[in-house]
């Protein structure tokens, strides 16, 4: 029988869940923000406390033992219940929390940062930091445990991640009126006469148009690297582009940009706050998601 003084710690159980998810100690240690040596020590400590082997480790692979497989659902329940302990004793007060959220620069500066500053007035004990990067970059940071959650419209990449829906994202196909006076755009056949602006040559934004109407041929594709750069080039009459509607709402109202082929409905997407299912910050992240969901996208 295991004595009360040798009960496994929540942190060790979190390390176990990370290792069981990845079956790779290096990636799991990155998720937990530990060195490989410190992570391995956590696993060994847990095995010693439980008096069983949880993994079979060789130079080439890591596999769960039968005991390890039996532990997974119990460890997940234990981690969730530990969060409930905090809620039960603190009632209406919020414990201190340090959270890092990753997102793309434009969305972070225009929408997330201003709203998070408002949220921190409600929860002054929360310290919220930011990381700005591309979709693939921020997903990699979440995978490595270097951010606690990401706001993105990218698909969930891991079965061990969960998400909070925030907003539906609408897209528009636009150009500057001055450009259209010089090079008309009356139908999709005119795309051959225009420069297409997009993030890169994989055309991540243009797909919201082509997924509805099929492939289009442009005179040239210009990689811009970021949505803010695309909009600057649009306003300088440098091309046409598919962009998030909220980013050009004011430009459309002011007549600086105009919609192309307005009768075509572009594919929509959704912003979500994505985080690891086993995160001890889940209650905080859910409250952040609930708050952002109430704030208009602009």
Buried (B, 14 or more C-beta within 10 A) or exposed (E): EEEEEEEBEBBBBBBBBBBBBBEEBEBBBBBBEBEEEEBBBBBEBBBEBBEBEBBEBEEEEBEBBEBBEEBBEEBBEBBEEBBEEEEEEEEEEBEEBEBBBBBBBBBBBBBBBEBBEEBEEEBEEBEBEBBBBBBEEBBBBBBBBBBBBBBBBBEEBBEBBBBBEBBEBBBBBBBBEEBBEEBEBEEBEBBEEBBBBBBEEEBBBBBBBBEEEEEBEBEEBBBBEBBBBBBEBBBEBBBBBBBBBBBBBEBBEEEBBBBBBEEEEBBEBEBBBBBBBBBBBBBBBBBBBEBBEEBEBE
